[in-house]
Amino acid sequence: MPLRLKDKNTLPFCVKGTPGARPYEELVRPEDATVIKCSYSGFVRTDLEQTISGFEIVVLCGLATDCCLLQTAFDAAERCGK
């Protein structure tokens, strides 16, 4: 666990098994494609690139725009913006 979180006695929010890593079921419909991520970017060690392959429009949503969402968007532009 990063030292800054340990000092504040705070659980990390993007670690599998912690409450902050759970999907928001209220926002997900059964027909939606979902990817469980294990890093700030949704592309790291996931099948996100294959999941969105062929789509013209992809909508990203999340809670941590300044880190997770932004990192995923940057990676999408680099990997899929060809």
NULO-423733 format. One record per atom (N, C-alpha, C, O, CB): x, y, z; residue in one letter. Coordinates in steps of 0.05 Angstrom, whole numbers, padded with zeros to 5 digits, always signed. Atoms other than C-alpha are relative to their C-alpha. Glycine has a CB too. Layout:
XYZa
...
# end
This chain:
+00017-00023+00000m
+00000+00000+00000m
+00018+00025+00000m
+00038+00026+00015m
-00019+00000+00025m
-00016-00024+00000p
+00028+00069-00017p
+00001+00013+00027p
-00019+00013+00042p
-00011+00020-00020p
-00004-00012-00026l
+00056+00105+00043l
-00020+00022+00007l
-00029+00024+00030l
+00029+00011+00002l
+00019-00022-00006r
+00010+00166+00036r
-00027-00011+00009r
-00040+00002+00025r
-00003+00018-00025r
+00025+00012-00009l
-00051+00120+00043l
+00003-00013+00027l
-00015-00011+00044l
-00010-00020-00021l
-00005+00013-00025k
-00020+00081+00100k
+00000+00021+00023k
-00011+00016+00044k
+00026-00015-00001k
-00001-00021-00020d
-00006+00146+00138d
-00028+00010+00008d
-00032+00018+00031d
+00017+00023-00010d
+00027-00010-00005k
-00079+00167+00131k
-00019-00022+00009k
-00042-00018+00014k
-00011+00014-00025k
+00016+00023-00007n
-00103+00097+00149n
-00024-00003-00019n
-00046-00009-00011n
-00010+00003+00029n
+00020+00001+00021t
-00141+00096+00083t
+00005-00024-00018t
+00028-00030-00026t
+00001+00025-00017t
-00003+00022+00018l
-00154+00035+00040l
+00003+00011-00029l
-00009+00031-00036l
-00025-00018+00001l
-00003-00009+00028p
-00131+00042-00033p
-00026-00006-00015p
-00040-00025-00009p
+00024-00015-00014p
+00026+00002+00014f
-00190+00051-00081f
+00001-00016-00026f
-00020-00022-00037f
-00011+00027-00005f
+00000+00015+00026c
-00165+00013-00142c
+00013-00027+00004c
+00025-00038-00015c
+00016+00016-00021c
-00011+00026-00005v
-00144-00052-00110v
-00023-00021+00001v
-00042-00017+00016v
+00016+00000+00026v
+00021+00021+00001k
-00185-00115-00125k
-00006-00009+00029k
+00012-00014+00045k
+00009-00024-00017k
+00009+00009-00026g
-00226-00136-00065g
-00006+00022+00020g
-00018+00016+00041g
+00021-00018+00011g
+00007-00022-00018t
-00232-00067-00034t
-00026+00012-00008t
-00033+00010-00032t
+00023+00021+00000t
+00026-00012+00007p
-00299-00031-00031p
+00002+00020-00023p
-00017+00022-00039p
-00012+00013+00024p
-00003-00020+00020g
-00273+00024-00076g
+00005-00011-00028g
+00003+00004-00048g
+00022+00018+00006g
-00005+00012+00026a
-00258-00025-00132a
-00025-00013-00012a
-00024-00023-00035a
+00022-00020+00002a
+00024+00014+00010r
-00328-00052-00139r
-00013+00016-00023r
-00012+00041-00023r
-00021-00003+00022r
+00014-00014+00022p
-00367-00036-00203p
-00025+00014+00011p
-00037+00004+00030p
-00008-00019-00023p
+00025-00014-00008y
-00425+00013-00196y
-00023-00012-00016y
-00029-00004-00038y
+00002+00031-00004y
+00021+00015+00013e
-00482-00034-00213e
-00023+00018-00010e
-00036+00012-00030e
-00011-00021+00018e
+00021-00019+00008e
-00530+00025-00217e
+00004+00012-00028e
-00015+00020-00041e
-00003+00022+00021e
-00007-00012+00026l
-00494+00049-00279l
+00003-00020-00023l
+00006-00012-00046l
+00025+00016+00003l
-00006+00021+00020v
-00485-00017-00315v
-00025-00016-00007v
-00038-00026+00011v
+00022-00018+00010v
+00022+00017+00009r
-00538-00051-00357r
+00011-00027-00007r
+00035-00030-00013r
-00014+00013-00025r
-00010+00027+00006p
-00534-00126-00369p
+00013-00003-00028p
+00031-00019-00031p
-00023-00019+00002p
-00011+00002+00027e
-00519-00115-00443e
+00026+00016-00004e
+00038+00014-00025e
-00020+00009-00020e
-00024-00016+00002d
-00461-00067-00429d
+00025-00018+00002d
+00026-00037+00018d
+00001+00021+00022d
-00027+00013-00003a
-00389-00091-00439a
+00014+00013+00023a
+00015+00038+00025a
+00017+00002-00027a
-00015-00011-00022t
-00349-00083-00376t
+00027-00013+00002t
+00031-00036-00006t
-00016-00004+00027t
-00027+00010-00004v
-00276-00091-00360v
+00008+00006+00028v
+00007+00030+00037v
+00020+00013-00021v
-00009-00005-00027i
-00250-00100-00290i
+00030+00006-00002i
+00046-00010-00012i
-00005-00025+00019i
-00028-00008+00003k
-00185-00062-00286k
+00016-00004+00026k
+00005-00006+00047k
+00001+00029-00009k
-00018+00005-00024c
-00125-00071-00240c
+00022+00021+00001c
+00042+00017+00015c
+00012-00028-00001c
-00019-00021+00001s
-00088-00007-00254s
-00015+00026-00005s
-00039+00026-00009s
+00023-00005-00021s
+00014-00025+00006y
-00103+00067-00265y
-00011+00000-00028y
-00034+00010-00032y
+00019+00023+00003y
+00010+00001+00028s
-00110+00054-00340s
-00016-00026-00003s
-00009-00047+00006s
+00023+00001-00020s
+00016+00023+00006g
-00165+00008-00363g
+00012-00019-00021g
+00001-00040-00027g
-00027+00008-00010g
-00013+00016+00020f
-00117-00019-00416f
+00021-00019+00012f
+00030-00038-00002f
+00013+00018-00020f
-00022+00016-00011v
-00065-00049-00369v
-00011-00027+00010v
-00028-00029+00027v
+00013+00015+00024v
+00007+00028-00006r
-00072-00125-00365r
-00030-00006-00001r
-00041-00021+00016r
+00011-00007+00028r
+00028+00006+00005t
-00144-00125-00391t
-00004-00005-00029t
+00014-00002-00045t
-00018+00024+00010t
+00007+00004+00028d
-00179-00141-00456d
-00016+00024-00011d
-00031+00021-00030d
-00016-00026-00004d
+00015-00023+00008l
-00206-00070-00463l
+00004+00007-00030l
-00016+00014-00044l
+00007+00024+00017l
-00006-00007+00028e
-00172-00057-00530e
-00016-00018-00019e
-00028-00009-00039e
+00030-00002-00006e
+00016+00019+00017q
-00205-00120-00560q
-00030+00005+00004q
-00046+00003-00015q
+00007-00029+00007q
+00029-00004-00006t
-00272-00104-00526t
-00011+00024-00016t
-00033+00023-00025t
-00004+00005+00030t
+00010-00024+00014i
-00277-00035-00559i
+00008+00000-00030i
+00000+00019-00044i
+00011+00025+00013i
-00008+00002+00028s
-00246-00056-00625s
-00025+00000-00019s
-00043-00015-00014s
+00017-00025-00006s
+00022-00001+00019g
-00292-00038-00683g
-00022+00020+00007g
-00038+00027-00010g
-00013-00026-00002g
+00020-00021-00007f
-00333+00014-00645f
+00010+00027-00009f
+00034+00033-00007f
-00005+00000+00031f
-00007-00027+00009e
-00334+00084-00673e
+00000+00019+00024e
+00016+00038+00024e
-00019+00010-00022e
+00002-00018-00023i
-00354+00117-00607i
+00002-00017+00026i
-00011-00038+00028i
-00027+00016+00000i
-00003+00014-00026v
-00333+00095-00537v
-00004+00022+00021v
+00009+00043+00020v
+00028-00014+00003v
+00005-00019-00022v
-00358+00131-00474v
+00014-00010+00024v
+00010-00033+00033v
-00031+00003+00005v
-00014+00006-00025l
-00313+00131-00413l
-00014+00015+00022l
-00021+00038+00020l
+00030+00008-00002l
+00011-00013-00024c
-00341+00145-00345c
+00014-00011+00024c
+00024-00033+00024c
-00031-00003+00002c
-00013+00009-00024g
-00313+00141-00276g
+00000+00022+00021g
-00011+00044+00017g
+00029-00008-00005g
+00000-00019-00022l
-00302+00176-00210l
+00026+00016+00003l
+00025+00039+00012l
-00005-00015+00026l
-00026-00013-00003a
-00228+00193-00212a
+00009+00011-00027a
+00028+00000-00039a
+00020-00019+00013a
-00006-00011+00026t
-00225+00237-00274t
+00029+00008-00002t
+00042+00005-00023t
-00018+00024-00006t
-00028-00011+00001d
-00157+00266-00255d
+00021-00022-00001d
+00044-00016-00005d
+00004+00017+00024d
-00020+00021+00002c
-00123+00198-00254c
-00010-00023-00017c
+00000-00027-00040c
+00009-00010+00028c
+00008+00024+00014c
-00159+00135-00276c
-00013+00005-00027c
-00005-00006-00047c
-00019-00016+00017c
+00014-00005+00024l
-00205+00163-00328l
+00018+00014-00020l
+00018+00007-00044l
-00025+00018+00005l
-00019-00014+00018l
-00152+00210-00357l
+00021-00019-00011l
+00027-00018-00035l
+00013+00023+00015l
-00021+00019+00009q
-00100+00154-00360q
-00012-00019-00021q
+00001-00025-00041q
+00011-00016+00023q
+00013+00018+00020t
-00150+00108-00396t
-00005+00014-00026t
-00001+00003-00047t
-00026-00011+00012t
+00005-00015+00024a
-00168+00163-00445a
+00026+00005-00016a
+00026+00002-00040a
-00013+00027+00007a
-00026-00004+00013f
-00094+00178-00460f
+00008-00026-00014f
+00017-00026-00037f
+00021+00009+00020f
-00008+00025+00011d
-00081+00104-00471d
-00018-00007-00024d
-00008-00019-00043d
-00002-00022+00021d
+00018+00006+00022a
-00143+00098-00516a
+00009+00016-00024a
+00009+00006-00047a
-00029+00007+00008a
-00008-00017+00022a
-00119+00156-00559a
+00026-00011-00013a
+00029-00011-00037a
+00005+00029+00009a
-00025+00011+00010e
-00050+00124-00565e
-00004-00027-00014e
+00008-00031-00035e
+00020-00003+00023e
+00003+00027+00011r
-00073+00053-00578r
-00021-00002-00022r
-00017-00018-00041r
-00007-00019+00022r
+00024+00003+00018c
-00139+00062-00615c
-00004+00023-00019c
-00021+00021-00037c
-00024-00005+00016c
+00005-00024+00015g
-00134+00131-00646g
+00015+00000-00027g
+00022+00021-00037g
+00008+00023+00015g
-00015+00003+00026k
-00100+00105-00710k
-00017+00007-00023k
-00008+00006-00046k
+00011-00028-00003k
# end
